[in-house]
Amino acid sequence: RKADLPWLSGPMLPRIFGPYEPIRRDYPIAEYLADTAGLGVAKAVYVQANWPPDRARDEAAWLESVAQETGWPHGIVAFADMTVPDVRPALDRLMAFPRLRGIRQQLHFHDNPTYRFAARPDLCEHPALRRNVAALGVGDRARVLTEDVRRALDRLEREGERFTIVFLDPPYDTPLADVTLVRLAEGTVAAPEAIVVAQHLTKRPPPPALGRLAAWRTRRFGETTLTFFRAGAYDARSPAHSERA
C-alpha cells in the first residue's frame, strides 16, 4: 500500500534501483493474481517493503489479514531490527502471525546517501546483532563476514564451505557481480549442483556463461534484473531443486 511507504509516497529521489514512477501506486492482490494468471504461480511470499521500522508489526498484521481474506500471500518475511539489545520480544510479537517465515533487515551501505539502506557502513558488525544471532540459537547457521568478497571466498574455500544456493547483491555501479561469478565458477564454494542468483543493473547483464555456470533464467524489475545460473551438476529432478522447493 503506497500510503504506508514513505519512500514510495514521498518526493521522487534518485534510487539505487533506478526510476520507480510506475510503482508509485497501490498494487492489490487481485491485480497480482490477474497479472500472474496462467503463469503457473502456485504460491507467493511477501518480503517486507520498508514500512517505517516502528510499524513492522502493522505490516505483518495487514499481510495476515489480506491472506485470511484472499488466500494470498502464503508466507511473510517481516522486518525486525537485529541491532536492538534484545530482538526476541519483537520476534515474539511477529510470531503471532501464522504465515511468518522469516525476517529481513537491509544492511546495505553506499557512499551516496540516497542509495543506502544502512545508516553506517559497519552495521553488520554491530555487537548487538551478533549477540542476537547467538541468543536465537542460530549462531551455527548464520555467519557475517565483513571483508572484501574475494578474500571472503578464499576464506570459505579454505574452510571447505559449500553452498547450493548463492545470492549476489553487489553495488550496482561496480563490476563486482562479474568478478564474483568468475570466482564462484572457478572455485569450490558453489557446490557442483548450485544455483547462483545475481542481481545487477538491467543495462549491465553478466555473460551468459562463466566456466561451469550457465544462465538459464532472468527476471527484470525495471532498472534491475535477476539472472539465475545453474552449475554443471544441477539436476532439476532432484527434490532440492524442484520448482516446489
N, C-alpha and C positions, 0 to 999 in steps of 0.2 A: 504494500500500500504506500503510495507516494507520500501521503500525509505523515507517515511515521518515519520517514527517511530524510533528515535534514540535508544530507549531502545531495539528495536527488531533487528535493523540492526547493532548495535554496538557489542562490545565483549560480549560473554556469561557470565552472572553473576548469582550467586545464587538468586533466586526469591522466594517470599512467595508462589507463585502458582506452584513451582516445575520446573522440566525441561521443556524447551519450544522450543527445536530444531525443532520439526515438524512444528511449525507455523512460522518459520523464512523464509517466502516467501509471495508473493502476493496471495490473495485469492479473485478472482474477482466474481462478481455477477453471471456470467454464471456458474461458478463451484458450487457456493452455490445453485443455482436453480437445478442443476443436482443432487447434494447431497441430496436435500430435496424433490425431485420428488416422488410423491406417498405417502408422509407422512402427507398430509393434512395441510401443512403450507400455510395459505392464505395471511398473511401479515408479515412484519418484521420491527423492529425498530433498527436502528443503534445507539449504545451508544459510545460516544467519546472514542478513543483508545489511548489517551495520545500523540497526536502530540505535538510539542513544544507549550507552552502556548501562545506565541505571534502569533501563526498560527491557532488559534481557528476558525477564520472566514474562512480561507482557507480550513480547514477540512470540515466545513459545506457547503461551496460553492462546493467543489468537490463532496460531497454526493448528493447535489441537482442536479448537472449535471448528475451524474450516474442515479439518479431516473428519470430525464427527458428522458434519453436515453432508460432505460430498464423497468421503472415502479417500480423498487425496489431500496432502501427500501421505506417504506410508512411513516416512521417517523424518525426524527433525534433528538438525545439528544446530545447537543454540550457542549463544555467546556466554562465556564466563571469564572473568579476569583472574588469570593464574598468578598475578603478581600481588594479590592481596595477602595479608598474613595467613589466612586460612580460607581456602576456596570451598571447603566441604559444605558449609551451610548453603552457599549459593547452588551447589550441585544438588543438594538435598531438595531444595525448592524446585529445581528443574526436573528432578526425578519424579515429580508428581504427574508428569505428562507421559503416558504410556508409549508414545511414539518417539520419545527422545532416544537418539542413537549415538550422540557424541556432542562435543563442544569444539568451537573454533575461536582462537584469538590470533589475530594477524600481527606478526612480529616484524613485518617488512619495514625497513627504513630506507629512505632515499635522501640524497643531498637536497633535492628540490622539495620544499615543504608541501607543495600541492600533490606530490606523488607518494608521500609516505603514509604509512598506516600506524607506525610506532612513533612515539614521541622522542625516542633516543635510539642510537644505533646498537646499544648493547642490552636491549631489553630481554633478549633471550638468555642473558647471563644473570638475570635478576635473582638474587638469593632466594626470595620468596617463591619464585617459580620452581626452582629446584627443590625447595622444601615441600611444596605442594605435590609435586610429582612423587616424591618419596612417601609423603603422608597418605597418598592414594594407593600405595602399594603397587605402582606400575613402574617403578624405577628400573626393573629388569627388562621392560618392554618399551621404554621411552628414553631417548638419548638426544642431547643437544650438543652439537659440535660447532663452536664459534671460530671457524678458521676458513681460509681460502678453500674453495670446493676441491681444487686439485690436491691440496695437502690432505683434506678430509678423505678423499677417495683413496689416496695412498695409505692412510692410516687404517681405513676399513679393510682394505685388501690385505695388509699385513696381519690384521687380526682375524682374517678368514671369514669376514662377514659376507653373507649372500642375501640378496633381496629379489623377490619375484615381482614386486611392483615398485617402480621408481617414478616419482613425480618431480619434474623440474620446473621451477618458477623463478628464473633468474631476472635481474634487472633487464627490462626490455631493450634498453638502448646500448647494450653491450653484446659481444659475441660469445658470452659465456654458455649459452644454450648449445651452440655447435661444439664448443670446446669440451663441454661435459659429456655430450653424446659420444664424441670420439673416444674419450677416456673410458666411458662405460662399455663401448663396443670392443675396445682393446683389452680391457681388464676383466676381472672375475667378480666384481661387486654385484653386477647384474647377473643373476643366475641364468643358466642356459635356457630356461623356459620363461624368462622375464617378459613383462610388458613395461615399456618405458613411455611416459607421457610428458611431452614438452610443451610448455605454454610460451608463446612468442608473439611478436608483432606479426599481423597478417601479411604485411608487406616485406617481411624478412623470414620466409619459410626456411626450415632446415633442409639439407639434402634428403632426397627420398630414401637413400640407403647409406649406411655408415658401417662398414665391416659386417658383423653378424646382425645388426639392427636394420630392419626394413620397415618403412612407414606403410601402414595399411588403413588408416582412417584419420580424417580430420573433422574438427567441429569448429566453425567460425562463429565468433561473438563480436561483431563489429571490427574494431581495430586489432583485436587479439584472436588467436587461433590456438586450439589444442591439436597437436599432432601425436598420434599413437604409433609406437613402434613395437614390433614383435622381435624377440631374439630368435636365433636359428632353431632352437628346440621347442618353440611354442607349439602346444597341442591343443587345438580348440575343443577336442573331445574330452579333455581332462576336466574332471569336476571343478578343479581350482580355476579353470579358465572359461567355464560355461557362461553364456550370457546372463543366466540367472544369478550366478555368483557375482 
